[in-house]
Amino acid sequence: MEFRNVSYSKNNNLILENISFSLKKNKYNVITGKNGSGKSTILKLIVGLEKIDDGEIFIDNEKLLYERDKLYKIRKKTGIVFQESNKHIIGETVAESLIFGMENNRIPLEKMKKNMSKYIKLFQLEDIINKKIVNLSGGEKQKVALAGAVITEPDIILLDEITEMWDKITKDKMNGIIENFLRNGKTVVSVTHNSEEIRKSDNVVFITEEKKIITGKFDEISQMIQKDENEEISHKMISEYYADLKETSIKEENIKIKIENVSYYYEKERNVIDNFSVNIPKDSIIAITGKSGAGKTTLIEIMSGLIFLGENFSGEIEYRFRSENTGNEKLLLYKNISEKDLSEIRKRMGIVFQNTGEQFFSGTVQEELEYNIMKKYKIKNRKSEELSNRINEIAEIFEYDEKFLMKSPFVLSGGEKKMLGLALAVCLEPEILLLDEPTGALDYNMTVKFMKIVEKMKKEGTTVLLVTHDENTVKQYSDYILKL
C-alpha cells in the first residue's frame, strides 16, 4: 500500500496534509503517534470509508477509485477491526455476526461451514458462540470483531487499538494468531500506542507532533518515538502503594460503598457476578482487574444503574454520600429499584464508558459540556455568566481552545473522546467516578494528563473505580486493587 501526497479534512478540520509513505506487503506494519494525529483515519482511507481531498492511494499497485465495484473489490480482500467494536459487529448472536461477513463476501455454503468450525476453535469461542452480543464483555466483543474480520480470510488485516480491552493471557493468544497470519503471507496494519507491538513490527509509520511522517524499523526511529515519554516521566507525586481489597480491612467510617451478596446474570446464563461482597474505601482510586469476561464492566453498570435490576439481580449496594445537613446520607441500590431512587444515586456519579462515543448526543463539544453543567447547577439560561465561567474552567483544565469546543464530538479521535468523557464527568463534580478502560486509546502523555486529573479529583473527595488491564496504570495510580 502506498500513500502519495494525500490530504484529508473533515468538517473544515485538516487532519492529514500532503503525507506520503508505504506499508509493506506480507509484513507487520504499525502506525503510531499522538492522539488526534490521524492514525485511525488512515485505516478508513485504505478501505474507502473516508474519501481523500487530494493525492493518491495505491493498494497492490492499483489506484484506489471511489466506484462501487472497485471499493467492493478492495473491501473483499480486507478485514478491519475498529476501536469501538460495537460499530461493526452485525448480528444478534456471536454466530450470526461471524456468518454475516462471509455472506457479504459471497463465500459458498460449504466453505462457510468449514471456516466457522476452524475459526471458532482458533479463537476459542465455543463457550460464547450462541451468546447475544449485548451480553458480552468489551474484551469478548473485540475478540469476536477480530474473528469476524479474519473469518473471510482476507489478504490485508487492519487493526485499530484492538488489544487494550484484553487481559494479558488473551492478548498473548490473539497476538499469536496475528503472528500466524503473517507467516501465512497476510499483510497486517495495526494502529497502536503499545510499545511491545511497535518493537516487534517490521515497519513503523510514526506521525510526528507536526503531523509529518517518519518511517522505518523500530530500532531506526525509536529515539524519535520515545522522546516525549522521556521528557515527562516523573512519578514523585504518584503513590507507589497499593493494596488488595480482599486482604484489607477498612474501618466503617472510611467506607464509601458497601456491596453485599450481589449476584447478577444475563437472561438464563450463568451468574456473571456470584454472591459478591466488598467494601470500597472513600477518597481513593480502586483498580478493578481480572480476565476478560470476569464481570468488571457488569459491576460498573450495576453500580451506576445502567442495567435493569430485576429478577436476575440479588443483593444490595449501600452508598454513603455527603449531606449538608447530616454530614452523611445513605442510599440503597436494590432489586426493582424505583427510577426516583436510582436518580438520587446517579446524580452523584460520573461515568466514562469503554466506547465513549456512545455517551455523546450534542452537535459540538461545548454543547456537551453545557448540558452537564446546566444539569448539575440547574442553570436555565445558556447565555448566563455562571455557565460561561464554568465552561472556561473546564476548557482550561483540558486545554480546549475555541476551535476544539466547536468540533463535533463524533469526529474526535478515540483518545480525544476518552478525554471528553472525563471532562463531562468533571462538570458534574461527582462523589463517585466510574471509569471503564479509560486509558486504552490514549498515548503516553495523554494517559499521564488523564490520570493527573483523576488524581486531583480524588484529592478533592471523589472515590474512583477504574476498570483496566493496564498493569502500569494499576501500579502507578491505584490505592487499592479489586480483582474479579
C-alpha positions in Angstrom: 0.0 0.0 0.0 1.2 3.5 -0.8 0.0 7.0 0.1 1.2 9.7 -2.3 0.8 13.3 -1.2 -2.5 12.6 0.5 -4.5 15.3 2.2 -7.8 14.8 4.1 -10.1 17.1 6.0 -13.4 16.7 7.8 -15.8 19.4 8.9 -13.3 22.0 7.8 -10.6 20.5 10.1 -7.4 19.5 8.3 -6.4 16.0 9.6 -3.8 14.9 7.1 -1.8 17.2 4.9 0.3 16.1 1.9 1.5 12.8 3.5 3.5 10.1 1.7 4.5 6.7 3.0 4.4 3.0 2.2 3.0 0.0 4.1 4.9 -3.3 3.4 3.2 -6.2 1.8 3.1 -9.5 3.9 4.6 -7.7 6.8 3.6 -6.3 10.2 3.1 -2.6 9.9 2.4 -0.3 12.8 1.0 3.2 12.7 1.7 5.3 15.9 1.7 8.9 17.0 -0.2 11.2 19.3 -3.9 11.2 19.9 -5.7 13.1 17.1 -2.8 12.8 14.6 -4.9 10.9 12.1 -3.9 7.2 12.7 -7.5 5.7 12.6 -8.3 8.0 9.6 -5.6 6.3 7.6 -7.2 2.9 8.1 -10.6 4.3 7.0 -9.0 5.8 3.9 -7.4 2.5 2.9 -10.9 0.9 2.6 -12.6 3.9 1.2 -14.7 4.6 4.3 -13.5 8.2 4.0 -12.6 10.0 0.8 -9.3 11.9 0.3 -9.3 15.5 -0.7 -6.1 15.3 -2.7 -3.3 12.8 -3.6 -3.4 9.1 -4.5 -3.7 5.8 -2.6 -2.4 2.6 -4.2 -3.3 -0.9 -2.9 -1.5 -3.8 -4.5 -0.3 -1.4 -7.2 -4.0 -0.5 -8.1 -5.1 3.1 -7.6 -8.0 3.5 -5.1 -11.0 4.7 -7.0 -14.3 5.6 -5.3 -16.5 3.4 -7.5 -18.8 0.8 -6.1 -17.3 -2.2 -7.8 -13.7 -1.0 -7.1 -14.4 -0.4 -3.4 -16.1 -3.8 -3.1 -13.0 -5.5 -4.6 -10.7 -3.8 -2.0 -13.0 -4.4 0.9 -13.4 -8.1 0.0 -9.7 -8.7 0.5 -9.5 -6.5 3.6 -10.6 -7.2 7.2 -10.9 -4.3 9.6 -11.4 -4.0 13.4 -12.2 -0.6 14.8 -11.5 0.8 18.3 -15.2 0.7 19.1 -16.2 -2.8 18.2 -20.0 -2.1 18.6 -19.9 -0.1 15.4 -19.2 -3.1 13.2 -20.5 -6.2 14.9 -23.7 -7.1 13.0 -25.9 -9.8 14.2 -27.8 -10.6 17.4 -25.5 -13.5 18.4 -21.8 -14.3 18.0 -22.6 -17.0 15.4 -24.8 -14.6 13.3 -22.0 -11.9 13.5 -19.4 -14.4 12.1 -21.8 -15.6 9.3 -22.6 -12.0 8.2 -19.2 -11.2 6.8 -18.9 -14.5 4.9 -22.4 -14.0 3.4 -21.5 -10.4 2.4 -18.4 -11.7 0.7 -20.5 -14.4 -1.1 -18.5 -17.3 0.3 -20.0 -20.7 -0.7 -22.0 -22.5 2.0 -19.6 -25.5 2.4 -16.7 -23.1 2.7 -18.6 -21.0 5.3 -19.2 -24.2 7.4 -15.6 -25.1 7.2 -14.5 -21.6 8.2 -16.9 -21.4 11.1 -15.5 -24.6 12.6 -11.9 -23.5 12.0 -12.2 -20.0 13.5 -14.5 -20.9 16.4 -11.8 -23.3 17.5 -8.9 -20.9 16.7 -10.4 -18.0 18.7 -11.8 -20.4 21.4 -15.4 -19.1 21.0 -17.1 -22.3 21.9 -18.5 -21.0 25.2 -19.9 -17.8 23.7 -20.8 -18.8 20.2 -24.6 -18.7 20.9 -24.5 -15.7 23.3 -26.1 -12.4 22.4 -23.6 -9.7 21.5 -25.1 -7.3 24.0 -24.3 -9.7 26.8 -20.5 -9.9 26.0 -17.8 -8.1 27.8 -15.8 -5.4 26.0 -12.9 -7.8 25.6 -15.1 -10.6 24.3 -16.7 -8.2 21.7 -13.2 -7.2 20.5 -12.3 -10.9 20.1 -15.5 -11.6 18.1 -14.8 -8.5 16.0 -11.3 -9.8 15.2 -12.7 -13.3 14.4 -15.3 -11.7 12.2 -12.7 -9.7 10.3 -10.4 -12.7 9.5 -13.0 -15.5 9.0 -13.4 -14.3 5.4 -9.6 -14.9 5.1 -8.7 -11.5 3.7 -5.2 -10.7 2.4 -5.0 -7.4 4.4 -5.9 -7.1 8.1 -6.4 -3.6 9.6 -6.4 -3.3 13.4 -7.3 -0.1 15.4 -6.2 -0.3 19.0 -7.7 -3.7 19.5 -5.6 -5.2 22.3 -6.4 -2.7 25.1 -9.6 -4.5 26.4 -7.8 -7.9 26.8 -6.1 -9.4 29.8 -2.5 -10.5 29.3 -3.4 -14.1 28.6 -6.0 -13.2 25.9 -3.6 -10.6 24.5 -0.8 -13.1 24.1 -3.2 -15.6 22.5 -4.6 -13.0 20.0 -1.1 -11.8 19.2 -0.1 -15.4 18.4 -3.0 -15.6 16.0 -1.9 -12.4 14.3 1.7 -13.7 14.0 0.3 -16.8 12.4 -1.5 -14.7 9.8 1.9 -13.0 8.9 3.5 -16.4 8.5 0.7 -17.3 6.0 1.6 -14.2 3.9 -1.0 -11.8 5.2 -0.4 -8.0 5.5 -1.2 -6.6 8.9 -1.5 -2.8 9.7 -2.0 -2.0 13.3 -2.7 1.4 14.9 -1.3 1.2 18.4 0.4 3.0 21.3 1.7 -0.3 22.7 5.5 -0.3 22.8 5.7 -4.1 22.7 3.7 -4.1 19.4 5.8 -1.3 18.0 9.1 -3.1 18.8 8.2 -6.4 17.1 6.8 -4.7 13.9 8.6 -4.9 10.5 7.7 -1.3 9.6 6.7 1.7 11.7 4.8 4.7 10.4 5.3 7.5 13.0 3.1 10.6 12.8 5.0 13.4 14.5 3.5 16.2 16.5 3.8 18.4 13.4 1.9 15.7 11.5 4.9 14.8 9.4 5.6 11.1 8.6 8.7 9.2 9.6 9.0 5.5 8.6 11.5 2.7 9.4 12.1 -0.2 11.7 11.7 0.4 15.4 15.5 0.5 16.1 15.9 3.2 13.4 13.3 5.6 14.8 12.9 4.5 18.5 14.6 7.7 19.8 12.0 9.9 18.0 9.1 7.8 19.3 10.2 7.8 22.9 11.4 11.4 23.1 8.2 12.8 24.5 7.8 10.0 27.0 11.3 10.5 28.4 10.6 14.2 29.0 7.5 13.7 31.1 8.3 10.7 33.3 8.0 11.9 36.9 6.3 9.7 39.4 7.3 11.5 42.6 3.7 12.6 43.2 2.3 9.2 42.3 1.7 6.8 45.1 3.5 3.5 44.7 1.5 1.9 47.5 -1.5 -0.2 46.5 -3.3 -3.0 48.4 -5.6 -5.9 47.6 -9.1 -5.2 48.9 -9.5 -8.9 49.7 -6.7 -8.6 52.2 -7.6 -5.2 53.6 -10.0 -4.4 56.4 -11.5 -0.9 56.1 -12.8 1.0 59.1 -16.6 1.6 59.0 -16.1 5.4 58.9 -13.9 5.1 55.8 -16.3 3.1 53.7 -17.9 4.8 50.7 -19.7 1.9 49.0 -20.8 -1.3 50.7 -21.5 -4.2 48.3 -23.3 -7.1 49.9 -24.1 -10.5 48.4 -24.6 -9.2 44.9 -25.4 -11.7 42.1 -26.3 -10.9 38.5 -26.9 -13.0 35.4 -27.9 -12.2 31.8 -31.2 -13.9 30.8 -30.8 -17.6 31.6 -27.0 -17.7 31.5 -24.8 -18.5 34.5 -24.1 -15.8 37.1 -21.7 -13.2 35.7 -21.3 -11.9 39.3 -22.0 -14.5 42.1 -22.7 -13.6 45.7 -20.1 -10.8 45.7 -19.3 -8.7 48.7 -16.7 -6.0 49.3 -16.3 -2.6 51.0 -15.0 0.3 48.8 -12.9 2.9 50.7 -13.7 6.6 50.2 -11.3 9.2 48.7 -9.2 6.6 46.8 -8.6 5.1 43.4 -9.6 1.5 43.1 -8.4 -0.5 40.1 -10.8 -3.3 39.1 -8.9 -6.0 37.4 -9.5 -9.6 36.1 -9.8 -11.7 33.0 -11.9 -10.6 30.0 -15.5 -11.6 30.8 -15.0 -11.7 34.5 -17.8 -9.2 35.1 -15.8 -5.9 35.5 -18.0 -3.8 33.2 -21.1 -5.5 34.5 -20.2 -4.5 38.1 -19.7 -0.9 36.9 -23.1 -1.0 35.1 -24.9 -2.4 38.2 -23.3 0.3 40.4 -24.5 3.1 38.1 -27.9 1.6 37.5 -27.3 1.4 33.7 -28.8 -2.1 33.5 -32.2 -3.2 34.8 -32.0 -4.8 38.2 -35.0 -7.2 38.1 -35.3 -10.9 38.9 -31.8 -11.5 37.6 -30.3 -9.4 40.4 -30.0 -10.0 44.1 -28.1 -8.4 46.9 -27.7 -4.8 47.9 -25.4 -1.8 47.4 -25.2 0.9 50.0 -23.7 4.3 49.0 -22.6 6.8 51.7 -22.9 10.3 50.2 -22.1 13.6 51.8 -25.0 15.6 53.1 -25.1 19.3 54.1 -27.5 18.7 57.0 -26.4 15.4 58.5 -22.9 15.0 57.1 -23.7 11.6 55.7 -26.6 10.2 53.6 -27.1 6.5 52.9 -28.8 5.5 49.7 -29.5 1.9 48.7 -29.4 0.1 45.3 -31.7 -2.9 45.3 -33.8 -5.2 43.1 -36.5 -3.4 41.2 -35.3 0.0 42.5 -37.6 2.9 41.5 -36.5 5.4 38.9 -36.7 8.2 41.6 -34.4 6.4 44.0 -32.0 5.5 41.1 -31.9 9.1 40.0 -30.7 10.2 43.5 -27.8 7.9 43.2 -26.9 8.7 39.6 -26.8 12.4 40.1 -23.8 12.0 42.5 -21.9 9.9 39.9 -19.8 10.4 36.8 -19.0 7.6 34.3 -16.7 7.2 31.3 -17.7 4.2 29.1 -15.5 1.8 27.3 -17.0 3.0 24.0 -17.0 6.7 25.0 -18.6 7.9 21.8 -21.9 6.2 22.8 -22.4 8.8 25.6 -22.4 11.8 23.2 -25.5 13.3 21.6 -24.8 17.0 21.0 -23.6 18.9 17.9 -20.4 20.3 19.5 -18.0 19.7 22.4 -19.2 22.9 24.0 -22.9 21.8 23.9 -21.9 18.5 25.5 -20.2 20.4 28.4 -23.1 22.9 28.7 -25.6 20.1 29.1 -23.8 18.6 32.1 -23.1 21.9 33.7 -26.6 23.2 33.3 -27.9 19.9 34.7 -25.6 20.0 37.7 -26.1 23.6 38.6 -29.7 23.9 37.4 -28.8 26.7 35.0 -31.7 27.6 32.6 -30.1 30.4 30.6 -27.5 29.3 28.1 -26.1 32.8 28.0 -25.6 33.1 31.8 -22.2 34.2 33.1 -22.1 31.3 35.5 -22.3 28.8 32.6 -19.7 30.7 30.6 -17.3 30.8 33.6 -17.7 27.1 34.2 -17.0 26.3 30.6 -13.9 28.4 30.7 -12.7 26.5 33.8 -13.2 23.1 32.1 -11.6 24.3 28.9 -8.5 25.5 30.9 -8.2 22.1 32.7 -8.4 20.1 29.5 -6.6 22.7 27.3 -9.6 23.1 24.9 -9.3 26.1 22.6 -12.3 27.8 20.9 -11.8 25.8 17.7 -11.9 22.5 19.6 -15.0 23.5 21.6 -16.8 24.0 18.2 -15.9 20.5 17.0 -18.4 17.7 16.7 -17.7 15.1 19.4 -18.3 12.4 16.8 -15.3 13.4 14.7 -12.8 13.3 17.6 -10.1 10.6 17.8 -10.6 7.7 20.2 -8.2 9.3 22.7 -9.9 12.7 22.4 -13.3 11.1 23.0 -11.9 9.5 26.2 -10.7 12.9 27.4 -14.0 14.5 26.6 -15.8 11.7 28.6 -13.7 12.7 31.6 -14.4 16.4 31.0 -18.1 15.7 31.1 -17.6 13.8 34.4 -15.6 16.7 35.9 -18.5 19.0 35.0 -20.7 17.0 37.4 -18.2 17.2 40.3 -19.1 13.6 41.2 -18.6 11.9 44.6 -18.1 8.6 42.7 -16.3 8.3 39.4 -16.6 5.1 37.3 -14.0 4.6 34.6 -14.2 1.7 32.2 -10.9 1.1 30.3 -10.3 4.8 30.1 -6.7 4.8 29.0 -7.0 2.2 26.3 -6.8 4.6 23.3 -4.5 7.1 25.0 -0.9 7.8 24.1 1.6 8.0 27.0 1.4 11.8 27.5 -2.4 11.8 27.3 -2.5 8.9 29.8 -0.4 11.0 32.3 -2.6 14.0 31.7 -5.8 11.9 32.2 -4.7 10.3 35.4 -3.4 13.5 36.9 -6.9 15.0 36.5 -8.3 11.8 38.1 -5.8 12.1 41.0 -6.8 15.7 41.5 -10.5 14.6 41.7 -9.5 12.0 44.3 -7.8 14.7 46.4 -10.9 16.8 46.3 -13.1 14.0 47.6 -14.0 11.7 44.7 -13.9 8.0 45.0 -12.7 6.5 41.7 -13.3 2.9 40.4 -11.1 2.2 37.4 -11.6 -0.9 35.3 -8.3 -1.6 33.5 -6.0 -4.3 32.1 -3.0 -1.9 32.1 -0.6 -3.1 34.8 1.4 0.1 34.7 -1.8 2.2 35.4 -2.6 -0.1 38.3 0.8 0.1 39.9 1.3 3.8 39.4 -2.0 5.3 40.3 -4.2 2.9 42.3 -4.5 2.8 46.1 -6.4 -0.5 46.1 -6.9 -3.4 43.7 -10.2 -5.3 43.4 -9.6 -8.4 41.4 -12.6 -10.3 40.0 
